[in-house]
Amino acid sequence: MRLAVDVMGGDQAPDAILSGCFLGLELLAPSDQLVLIGPGPLIKDVLFERGIKDPRIEVVHAEEVIGMEESPVDAVRGKKGSSIVRMAMLGSAKASAAEHCDVILSAGNTGACVAAATMHMRRLPGIHRPGIAVTIPTFHGPVVMCDVGGNPEPRSSHLWQYGIMAEAFARQVHKIANPRVAVINIGSEETKGTELIRHAADMLKATPGINYIGYVEGREVFNGGCDVVVTDGFIGNALLKMIEGMAKAIVEAIFRELISSNPAALLDLEPTFKVLAKKMDYHEYGGAPLLGVNGVCVIAHGSSEARTIRSAIRNAKLFHDSQFNQVIVERVAELDKVMGKQAAAV
């Protein structure tokens, strides 16, 4: 596996990204390669300073950087020498055999990552719009939510395909035999929600071979009632960040309360708190795949630390080995024969 990493992506780049890459080397096989994309002299200086001479590391020079505040499409078109664009080009099928990378990874501007991957890696056959699928840890098992930021203004057919792709991802990566697929809504009644959501729900309900269970409210994501949650990128991104913030706040609130009221109990519960905090820490889950592109594109948090990037490298290898794209292509082709006209109409 060749893994390309955007060294300049993220709030703490390049230091945190490079440190995470070096930590992630231990997760890679001797035959794997780590392609670091960014200012060549800078990267080589860091390698020299830290005494890293791993033959699996390759440096690809990229002189431009796309900032977090820049317009994604304009930046991708205007900064063809940026680390994000160079990364996406290496993940493209048009890249030479010697340069082609099986997986690309960035913690940079999410919109730019999506745009660059879509433009250069292209979409999988039959896919309308790619979507980001994040795995949410719950006490009942993992829940895959798609989309969480790739497409904030989707059509019903896009949401339908998110359900199909996320269901395939849940099967291949999380080994869930028959994933229960739900659409997030403000109520469980069929009359609730926008026209967009109702159309998407009708399509999922009519889809053969999918275990569609209807609508779920936000509070039901953690009660074990579903394995896949379908939503648009705007709501999904807002919900994801709220979940992350709330999980951290709850753990900290309990910790502080015990310190002030019962310090002795805190010593007994410390191992449990550490396990709980690790389970709910997004840094442990690294990046999320952009489903629907022809390759594996992993998008990490802009606030990624070194350990986040290490986790993202672990996930990148897992995603690559799972071959979920092949399953998505086969499933979409199969369903297009049955629902193609209906899917293209909404």
Secondary structure, DSSP 8 states (H G I E B T S, - for coil): -EEEEETT-STTTTHHHHHHHHHHGGGS-TT-EEEEEE-HHHHHHHHHHTT---TTEEEEE--B---TTS-HHHHHHH-TTBHHHHHHHHTSTTS-TTT--SEEEE-S-HHHHHHHIIIII-B-TT-SS-EEEEEE--TT--EEEE-SSS-SS--HHHHHHHHHHHHHHHHHHH--SS-EEEEE-S-SSTT-S-HHHHHHHHHHHT-TT-EEEEEE-GGGGGTTS-SEEE--HHHHHHHHHHHHHHHHHHHHHHHHHHHHH-HHHHHHHHHHHHHHHHHT-GGGT--EEEETBSSEEEE--TT--HHHHHHHHHHHHHHHHHTHHHHHHHHHHHHHHHHHHHHHH-
